[in-house]
Amino acid sequence: MSDSKILRPIIEHTPFETQPTQNVHGWERIGSVAGGVMMVGKGLRRGGIFGLIQVAIGGVALVRGVTGHSSLKDKLEQGRQEMNSVRTKIERAGEELKSLKTKAEVAAEKATKTRG
């Protein structure tokens, strides 16, 4: 490997760094822990590739419940916020169009009255 290449880590944060904000609370968190424990147990009993997949999914749910943070939930919330922002902009544009239409109709009426 040449000295000119700089290697940069692709991991954004590690579990031992400052934890992200909690976005999983109450029953949702308890359900994640319970479901994660159940999935890990079933996966270990099952064995094989499908058991390993079950253990991995259970582990993700378990971590979600223990830490109280879900990256997927963060992304979904960001998408929802962006959608609400777009909706607000569309509503404002609609109001502006209504106003412009009213002004155009008034101007057209004035123009026809002055001609006639």
C-alpha positions as CSV (number, residue, x, y, z in Angstrom):
1,M,0.0,0.0,0.0
2,S,1.4,3.4,-0.9
3,D,1.9,6.2,1.6
4,S,-0.3,8.6,-0.5
5,K,-3.5,6.8,0.3
6,I,-5.2,7.8,3.5
7,L,-7.5,5.3,5.1
8,R,-10.6,6.7,6.7
9,P,-13.0,4.8,8.9
10,I,-16.5,4.2,7.6
11,I,-18.0,3.7,11.1
12,E,-19.7,6.8,12.3
13,H,-19.7,6.0,16.0
14,T,-18.9,3.1,18.3
15,P,-21.0,1.8,21.1
16,F,-18.6,3.3,23.7
17,E,-18.7,6.9,22.4
18,T,-21.5,9.3,23.4
19,Q,-24.8,7.6,22.9
20,P,-27.3,9.1,20.5
21,T,-30.6,10.4,21.9
22,Q,-33.2,7.9,23.0
23,N,-36.1,7.6,20.6
24,V,-37.6,4.4,21.9
25,H,-39.5,4.6,25.2
26,G,-41.9,2.8,27.4
27,W,-43.8,-0.2,26.2
28,E,-42.0,-0.1,22.8
29,R,-38.7,-0.4,24.6
30,I,-39.9,-3.2,26.8
31,G,-41.4,-5.0,23.8
32,S,-38.0,-4.8,22.0
33,V,-36.1,-6.3,24.9
34,A,-38.7,-9.1,25.3
35,G,-38.9,-9.8,21.6
36,G,-35.2,-9.7,21.3
37,V,-34.6,-12.2,24.1
38,M,-37.3,-14.5,22.6
39,M,-35.8,-14.3,19.1
40,V,-32.2,-15.0,20.3
41,G,-33.5,-18.0,22.4
42,K,-35.5,-19.4,19.5
43,G,-32.6,-18.9,17.1
44,L,-30.1,-20.6,19.4
45,R,-32.4,-23.6,19.8
46,R,-33.1,-23.8,16.1
47,G,-29.5,-23.7,14.9
48,G,-28.3,-23.6,11.3
49,I,-28.4,-20.6,9.0
50,F,-32.0,-19.7,9.8
51,G,-31.3,-19.9,13.5
52,L,-28.3,-17.6,13.0
53,I,-30.6,-15.1,11.2
54,Q,-33.1,-15.3,14.0
55,V,-30.3,-14.7,16.5
56,A,-29.1,-11.6,14.5
57,I,-32.6,-10.1,14.3
58,G,-33.2,-10.8,18.0
59,G,-29.9,-9.2,18.8
60,V,-30.8,-6.0,16.9
61,A,-34.1,-5.9,18.7
62,L,-32.4,-6.5,22.1
63,V,-29.9,-3.7,21.4
64,R,-32.7,-1.4,20.4
65,G,-34.5,-2.0,23.7
66,V,-31.5,-1.8,25.9
67,T,-30.0,1.4,24.4
68,G,-33.4,3.0,23.7
69,H,-32.3,4.1,20.3
70,S,-33.3,3.0,16.8
71,S,-31.4,4.4,13.8
72,L,-34.3,3.2,11.5
73,K,-36.8,5.1,13.6
74,D,-34.5,8.2,13.3
75,K,-34.5,7.9,9.5
76,L,-38.3,7.5,9.4
77,E,-38.8,10.5,11.6
78,Q,-36.5,12.6,9.4
79,G,-38.5,11.5,6.3
80,R,-41.7,12.4,8.1
81,Q,-40.4,15.9,9.0
82,E,-39.2,16.5,5.4
83,M,-42.7,15.4,4.2
84,N,-44.4,17.8,6.5
85,S,-42.1,20.6,5.4
86,V,-42.9,19.9,1.7
87,R,-46.6,19.7,2.6
88,T,-46.4,23.2,4.3
89,K,-44.6,24.6,1.2
90,I,-47.3,23.2,-1.1
91,E,-50.1,24.6,1.1
92,R,-48.4,28.1,1.0
93,A,-48.0,27.9,-2.8
94,G,-51.7,26.9,-3.1
95,E,-52.7,30.0,-1.0
96,E,-50.5,32.2,-3.2
97,L,-52.0,30.8,-6.3
98,K,-55.5,31.4,-5.0
99,S,-54.6,35.0,-4.2
100,L,-53.1,35.5,-7.6
101,K,-56.2,34.0,-9.2
102,T,-58.4,36.4,-7.3
103,K,-56.3,39.4,-8.2
104,A,-56.3,38.3,-11.9
105,E,-60.1,38.0,-11.9
106,V,-60.5,41.4,-10.3
107,A,-58.1,42.9,-12.8
108,A,-60.0,41.2,-15.7
109,E,-63.4,42.6,-14.4
110,K,-61.9,46.1,-14.2
111,A,-60.5,45.8,-17.7
112,T,-63.9,44.7,-19.1
113,K,-65.8,47.5,-17.3
114,T,-63.4,50.2,-18.6
115,R,-63.9,48.9,-22.2
116,G,-67.6,48.7,-22.0
